[in-house]
């Protein structure tokens, strides 16, 4: 996609999974990519592997978002693509969910995402593209996911409102909602390999394509939304879940 050459993109949570795959895809298209994350070692390793710029930043802390924006502005001057990928996923039944559980997810997945957009807006070029990474969990009503699902549903609402607010600047705002993806996330949830494989088998039977998605497949969707190929799309959500949400029988 020649229209992406020399564009500047910020990919939050770009050191692994979907963020890493997206940063790689964009960099290969000639985009100047900045990845962010909380872990200094992981960010430096990913940035070196990808040949991109890495900046340590925790989006749940507004002062770190300010520092991130200042650094990006100082080094690149502007941003054309903002992919809000970073977020937390943890699960608990409503009976045992704690205030800490709630605050950690909401501070990262909603507050952090919202204010990252707000603080980057002054340096996002008119005609730029903002893309949210949400989740089919927002609509699936999966047990024990109430807080996580609420956080992703909130982002989907923000997506539509910001599409209207930023239309005067020709900034397109869209969301991609992945289904189950093969990423390191499942290990971070504290599940054993046996549990992950068992979960994958059960869930795979509900996915029409009978498999988990790959991070690269979501990266393709993000690249499309970032490019002029999607120039007439804004305020939309692209669901990439292998057909999970249209399966009539979900337990």
Buried (B, 14 or more C-beta within 10 A) or exposed (E): BEEBEEBBBBBBBBBBBBBBBBBBBBBEBBBBBBBBBBEEEBBBBBBEEBEBBBBBBBBBBBEBBEBBBEBBBEEBEBBBBBBBBBBBBBBBEEEEBEEEBBEBBBBBBBBBBBBBBEBBBEBBBEEBBBBBBBBBBBBBEBEBBBBBBBBBBBBBEBBBEBBEEBEEEEBBBBBBBBBBBBBEBBEEEEBEEEEBEEBBEEBBEBBEEEEBBBBBBBBBBBBBBBBEEBEEBBBBBBBBBBEBBEEEEEE
